[in-house]
Amino acid sequence: MLRGIDTAASGMIALQRRQEALTNNLANIETPGYKKVDSTLRAFPEMLLERINDSKNSPNPPGYSWIGSMQLGVYAQENISSFLQGDLVSTDNPLDVAIDDRALPLQNGQKPSVFFAVQNAAGEVRYTRNGRFTVDEGGQIRTTEGNLLLNQAGQSISASADLAGGEVSINPKGEIILFPDDPAKRQVLDQIGLVLINNPNDLIKEGNGTFRLEGDTPALLAELPAGVTLHHKTIEKSNVDPTMTMTSMMENVRLYEANQKVLQAYDRSLELLNSIGRV
């Protein structure tokens, strides 16, 4: 009976963690470049049951007879980010840029992805798909979370009084242009840094739409690879499907309630057993 309680409890814990992932997806549905997280559930290894001290004439090893197997419940194995392309939406912000890499060919059965290279407050390189950038008071381009946008050399974009004035744009090649509307002053200031991750599943989610990669740091791209385009004044929406997410959340609640009823049944049985023992 206690094993049944453990099985139902493990199911409730796993479903709770899955619900947390779904809730986080729904909360970030309007976050540009957000990649949804899928929580995978896995069953514990089965336990083989046998009865000892049985007849020695059993066809199985002497003294044993097989009963069968017993499931020991489930657990939330891991949360896996989905790197499917989100919808592209036009904006009026000259610093908005979206990556479209849907045409990239598969490599060893895996779909590569391209990311912006940014630097966090600790000076560490991180990767993001959020192409909504702003200019700070020092004239440096940052993400909405405050991370510095890196150039092709892996350096933050140099501060400039002109840049601080807001007369800056990013063209489809990823070039950062000063005075884009004035041919006499127009100049290429720098070029944003992009990286190609052959297996995005190697990335580790850190929050705020950023990822890190253990081991060797991938080289920054010298030019856009075939099958990758940048869209100016555009952002990539999150790839969360609100309808499917809400459906999964309701299904998750029903499964949680089913496990809860199993626990309540065991609780009533144990209460009855205790009352009989007292008599």
C-alpha positions as CSV (number, residue, x, y, z in Angstrom):
1,M,0.0,0.0,0.0
2,L,2.8,2.4,0.9
3,R,4.3,1.8,-2.6
4,G,1.0,3.0,-4.1
5,I,1.3,6.2,-2.1
6,D,4.8,6.8,-3.3
7,T,3.7,6.1,-6.9
8,A,0.8,8.6,-6.7
9,A,3.0,11.2,-4.9
10,S,5.7,10.9,-7.5
11,G,3.2,11.5,-10.3
12,M,1.9,14.7,-8.5
13,I,5.4,16.1,-8.1
14,A,6.3,15.4,-11.7
15,L,3.0,17.0,-12.9
16,Q,3.7,20.0,-10.7
17,R,7.0,20.6,-12.3
18,R,5.5,20.2,-15.7
19,Q,2.8,22.8,-14.8
20,E,5.5,25.2,-13.7
21,A,7.2,24.9,-17.1
22,L,3.9,25.5,-18.9
23,T,3.1,28.5,-16.7
24,N,6.5,30.0,-17.5
25,N,5.9,29.5,-21.2
26,L,2.5,31.3,-21.0
27,A,4.0,34.1,-19.0
28,N,6.6,34.7,-21.7
29,I,4.3,34.6,-24.7
30,E,5.0,38.2,-25.5
31,T,8.7,38.0,-24.9
32,P,10.6,38.5,-28.2
33,G,12.7,35.5,-29.1
34,Y,11.5,33.4,-26.2
35,K,11.9,29.6,-26.8
36,K,9.3,27.5,-25.1
37,V,10.3,24.7,-22.7
38,D,8.9,21.2,-22.9
39,S,9.0,19.1,-19.7
40,T,9.7,15.4,-20.3
41,L,8.2,12.8,-17.9
42,R,9.8,9.4,-17.5
43,A,8.9,6.3,-15.6
44,F,11.2,4.8,-12.9
45,P,12.6,1.4,-13.8
46,E,10.2,-1.5,-13.3
47,M,10.6,-3.7,-10.3
48,L,10.4,-7.5,-10.9
49,L,8.3,-9.3,-8.3
50,E,8.9,-12.9,-7.3
51,R,7.6,-15.2,-4.5
52,I,10.3,-17.0,-2.6
53,N,10.1,-20.3,-0.8
54,D,7.7,-21.6,-3.4
55,S,7.6,-25.2,-4.7
56,K,10.9,-26.5,-5.8
57,N,9.2,-28.0,-8.9
58,S,8.8,-24.5,-10.3
59,P,10.3,-24.2,-13.9
60,N,12.0,-21.1,-12.6
61,P,15.1,-21.3,-10.3
62,P,14.3,-23.6,-7.3
63,G,12.4,-21.9,-4.6
64,Y,11.2,-18.9,-6.7
65,S,8.1,-18.2,-8.8
66,W,7.8,-15.1,-10.9
67,I,4.8,-12.8,-10.2
68,G,5.3,-10.0,-12.7
69,S,6.6,-6.4,-12.7
70,M,5.5,-3.3,-10.8
71,Q,5.7,0.3,-11.9
72,L,7.3,2.7,-9.4
73,G,5.9,6.0,-10.7
74,V,7.2,8.8,-12.9
75,Y,9.5,11.8,-12.5
76,A,10.2,15.0,-14.5
77,Q,13.5,14.0,-16.2
78,E,14.4,17.4,-17.7
79,N,13.2,20.6,-19.3
80,I,14.1,20.9,-23.0
81,S,13.9,24.1,-24.9
82,S,12.3,24.1,-28.3
83,F,14.2,26.2,-30.9
84,L,11.5,26.3,-33.5
85,Q,11.3,29.6,-35.4
86,G,8.8,32.1,-33.9
87,D,6.6,34.3,-36.1
88,L,8.2,37.6,-37.4
89,V,6.4,40.8,-36.6
90,S,7.2,44.2,-38.1
91,T,7.9,47.2,-35.8
92,D,8.8,50.8,-36.2
93,N,12.0,50.6,-34.0
94,P,15.1,51.0,-36.1
95,L,17.1,48.9,-33.6
96,D,14.8,45.9,-33.9
97,V,16.2,43.0,-35.9
98,A,15.1,39.4,-36.2
99,I,16.9,36.3,-37.3
100,D,15.3,34.0,-39.8
101,D,17.2,30.7,-40.1
102,R,14.4,28.3,-41.1
103,A,16.2,27.6,-44.4
104,L,19.3,26.2,-42.7
105,P,19.9,22.6,-43.7
106,L,20.0,19.8,-41.2
107,Q,23.4,18.7,-39.9
108,N,23.6,15.1,-38.7
109,G,19.8,15.1,-38.3
110,Q,19.9,18.2,-36.1
111,K,18.6,21.7,-37.1
112,P,21.2,24.4,-36.4
113,S,20.2,27.8,-35.1
114,V,21.8,31.3,-35.2
115,F,21.9,33.6,-32.1
116,F,23.0,37.1,-31.2
117,A,26.2,37.2,-29.1
118,V,25.8,39.3,-26.0
119,Q,27.8,40.0,-22.9
120,N,26.3,40.0,-19.4
121,A,27.2,42.1,-16.4
122,A,29.9,39.6,-15.4
123,G,31.6,39.9,-18.8
124,E,30.5,36.4,-19.9
125,V,29.4,35.7,-23.4
126,R,25.8,34.6,-23.7
127,Y,23.4,33.9,-26.7
128,T,19.9,35.2,-27.3
129,R,17.3,35.4,-30.0
130,N,15.8,38.6,-28.6
131,G,16.6,41.2,-31.2
132,R,15.0,44.2,-29.5
133,F,17.9,46.5,-28.8
134,T,18.2,49.9,-27.2
135,V,21.0,52.5,-26.9
136,D,22.1,53.4,-23.4
137,E,23.3,56.8,-22.2
138,G,26.9,55.9,-23.0
139,G,26.1,55.2,-26.6
140,Q,26.3,51.4,-26.4
141,I,23.8,49.0,-27.8
142,R,22.2,46.7,-25.3
143,T,19.4,44.1,-25.1
144,T,16.3,45.0,-23.1
145,E,17.7,43.0,-20.2
146,G,20.9,45.2,-20.2
147,N,23.3,42.8,-21.9
148,L,25.8,44.4,-24.3
149,L,25.5,43.5,-27.9
150,L,28.8,42.2,-29.3
151,N,30.3,42.8,-32.7
152,Q,32.1,40.4,-35.0
153,A,35.3,40.7,-33.0
154,G,33.6,39.8,-29.8
155,Q,33.8,43.3,-28.4
156,S,31.0,45.6,-27.2
157,I,30.2,48.3,-29.7
158,S,32.2,51.4,-29.0
159,A,30.5,54.3,-27.3
160,S,29.7,57.3,-29.5
161,A,28.1,60.7,-28.9
162,D,26.3,60.3,-32.2
163,L,25.1,56.8,-31.3
164,A,23.9,58.1,-28.0
165,G,21.8,60.6,-29.9
166,G,19.8,57.8,-31.3
167,E,20.7,58.3,-35.0
168,V,21.5,54.7,-35.6
169,S,20.0,51.8,-37.5
170,I,20.7,48.2,-38.3
171,N,20.4,47.0,-41.9
172,P,19.5,43.5,-43.1
173,K,23.2,42.6,-43.3
174,G,23.6,43.2,-39.6
175,E,25.6,46.4,-40.1
176,I,25.1,49.2,-37.6
177,I,24.6,52.4,-39.5
178,L,25.1,55.9,-38.2
179,F,22.9,58.7,-39.7
180,P,21.0,56.2,-42.0
181,D,18.9,59.0,-43.4
182,D,21.7,61.4,-44.2
183,P,23.9,60.3,-47.2
184,A,26.5,62.9,-46.3
185,K,27.1,61.6,-42.8
186,R,26.1,57.9,-43.3
187,Q,28.7,55.5,-42.2
188,V,29.0,51.9,-41.1
189,L,29.9,51.9,-37.4
190,D,30.1,48.2,-36.7
191,Q,28.5,44.8,-37.4
192,I,26.6,42.8,-34.9
193,G,28.0,39.5,-33.8
194,L,26.2,36.2,-34.6
195,V,27.0,32.6,-33.8
196,L,25.9,29.4,-35.4
197,I,25.1,26.6,-32.9
198,N,25.0,23.3,-34.7
199,N,23.2,21.5,-31.9
200,P,21.0,24.0,-29.9
201,N,20.1,21.3,-27.4
202,D,23.7,21.8,-26.0
203,L,22.7,25.2,-24.8
204,I,21.9,25.8,-21.2
205,K,19.0,28.1,-20.4
206,E,19.8,30.9,-18.0
207,G,16.6,33.0,-18.0
208,N,15.7,36.3,-19.6
209,G,16.0,34.7,-23.0
210,T,19.7,34.0,-22.7
211,F,21.6,30.8,-23.1
212,R,25.2,29.7,-22.3
213,L,27.3,26.9,-23.8
214,E,29.7,24.7,-21.9
215,G,33.1,24.0,-23.4
216,D,34.5,25.7,-26.4
217,T,33.0,29.0,-27.4
218,P,31.7,29.0,-31.0
219,A,33.4,31.4,-33.4
220,L,31.5,34.5,-34.4
221,L,30.3,34.5,-38.0
222,A,32.2,36.6,-40.5
223,E,29.2,36.6,-42.8
224,L,25.7,35.3,-42.8
225,P,25.6,31.6,-43.9
226,A,23.3,30.5,-46.7
227,G,19.8,30.1,-45.5
228,V,20.0,32.8,-42.8
229,T,18.5,36.3,-43.3
230,L,18.1,39.3,-40.9
231,H,14.9,41.4,-41.0
232,H,15.3,45.0,-40.0
233,K,12.6,46.7,-37.9
234,T,11.3,43.2,-37.1
235,I,11.2,41.1,-34.0
236,E,10.8,37.3,-33.6
237,K,7.9,36.5,-31.4
238,S,8.0,33.6,-28.9
239,N,7.3,30.2,-30.3
240,V,4.7,29.5,-27.6
241,D,1.3,28.3,-28.9
242,P,-1.2,29.7,-26.4
243,T,-4.0,27.3,-27.4
244,M,-1.9,24.2,-27.0
245,T,-0.3,25.5,-23.8
246,M,-3.7,26.1,-22.2
247,T,-4.9,22.7,-23.3
248,S,-1.8,21.0,-21.8
249,M,-2.3,22.9,-18.6
250,M,-5.9,21.7,-18.2
251,E,-4.9,18.2,-19.1
252,N,-2.1,18.5,-16.5
253,V,-4.6,19.6,-13.8
254,R,-6.9,16.6,-14.5
255,L,-4.0,14.2,-14.2
256,Y,-2.9,15.8,-11.0
257,E,-6.4,15.5,-9.6
258,A,-6.5,11.8,-10.5
259,N,-3.3,11.2,-8.6
260,Q,-4.7,13.2,-5.7
261,K,-7.8,11.0,-5.6
262,V,-5.6,7.9,-5.5
263,L,-3.8,9.3,-2.4
264,Q,-7.1,10.1,-0.8
265,A,-8.3,6.5,-1.3
266,Y,-5.1,5.2,0.3
267,D,-5.6,7.6,3.2
268,R,-9.1,6.3,3.8
269,S,-7.9,2.7,3.7
270,L,-5.1,3.4,6.2
271,E,-7.5,5.3,8.5
272,L,-9.9,2.3,8.4
273,L,-7.0,-0.1,9.0
274,N,-5.9,1.9,12.1
275,S,-9.5,2.0,13.4
276,I,-9.7,-1.8,13.1
277,G,-6.4,-2.2,14.9
278,R,-7.6,-0.1,17.8
279,V,-10.7,-2.3,18.1
